């Protein structure tokens, strides 16, 4: 499915290329870091806010997939309410491919807790827990 049908974000801050798979409360998304990425620093590496945004948009793609499969015509709009325990192991470079696993947790009053882990190949480069508020 076209990623633009699953997330509301558009260029220049679209940070997911593809929803790879969904299995229960877990999904995997992918992003190839390109040299025109909005979050590339002058050193040629993806800045920390770019990784946080990639994880949040991966959760958005998962939520959009669920919504569309439940009959919605548009993906929901979500906002990062809190980023907790963000660990940056290293910043990725141009042409590296990020694969992020999102695990959906509890949802209360429109706020969902998600866990995100981002890898390049088998190496974990970032992980965090977020609270995402979904606007109905």
KAGIBEL-V212689 format. One record per residue. N is the residue number from 1. OMEGA is omega in degrees with one decimal (* if undefined). Layout:
N_OMEGA + N_OMEGA
This chain:
1_179.2 + 2_-177.0 + 3_179.9 + 4_175.3 + 5_-175.0 + 6_-178.1 + 7_179.3 + 8_-176.8 + 9_178.0 + 10_177.9 + 11_13.6 + 12_-177.1 + 13_175.4 + 14_-170.5 + 15_174.3 + 16_176.0 + 17_-171.1 + 18_167.9 + 19_-173.6 + 20_-177.7 + 21_175.2 + 22_178.4 + 23_-178.7 + 24_-179.2 + 25_-177.9 + 26_177.0 + 27_175.9 + 28_177.7 + 29_-177.5 + 30_175.1 + 31_171.0 + 32_-179.8 + 33_179.9 + 34_-175.9 + 35_177.8 + 36_179.5 + 37_-177.8 + 38_-173.2 + 39_177.7 + 40_176.6 + 41_-178.7 + 42_177.5 + 43_177.8 + 44_179.4 + 45_177.9 + 46_179.6 + 47_179.9 + 48_178.5 + 49_176.5 + 50_176.8 + 51_177.4 + 52_179.4 + 53_177.2 + 54_179.1 + 55_179.4 + 56_179.5 + 57_174.2 + 58_175.1 + 59_177.8 + 60_178.4 + 61_177.7 + 62_178.8 + 63_177.9 + 64_177.4 + 65_179.3 + 66_-178.1 + 67_-179.2 + 68_178.6 + 69_176.8 + 70_175.1 + 71_177.7 + 72_177.6 + 73_179.7 + 74_175.8 + 75_177.5 + 76_176.1 + 77_-178.9 + 78_179.3 + 79_175.5 + 80_178.1 + 81_-178.9 + 82_170.8 + 83_-175.0 + 84_176.1 + 85_176.1 + 86_177.7 + 87_175.0 + 88_-180.0 + 89_170.7 + 90_178.8 + 91_-179.6 + 92_-178.5 + 93_176.4 + 94_-179.3 + 95_174.5 + 96_-178.4 + 97_177.8 + 98_171.7 + 99_-174.7 + 100_175.0 + 101_177.2 + 102_174.1 + 103_178.8 + 104_177.2 + 105_-177.1 + 106_175.5 + 107_179.2 + 108_177.3 + 109_177.1 + 110_177.7 + 111_-179.3 + 112_174.7 + 113_178.1 + 114_173.7 + 115_179.1 + 116_175.8 + 117_-176.8 + 118_-177.5 + 119_162.1 + 120_-169.9 + 121_-179.1 + 122_-175.9 + 123_175.5 + 124_-179.9 + 125_178.4 + 126_172.7 + 127_-177.6 + 128_168.5 + 129_179.7 + 130_166.8 + 131_-179.0 + 132_175.4 + 133_-179.8 + 134_178.9 + 135_-179.7 + 136_*
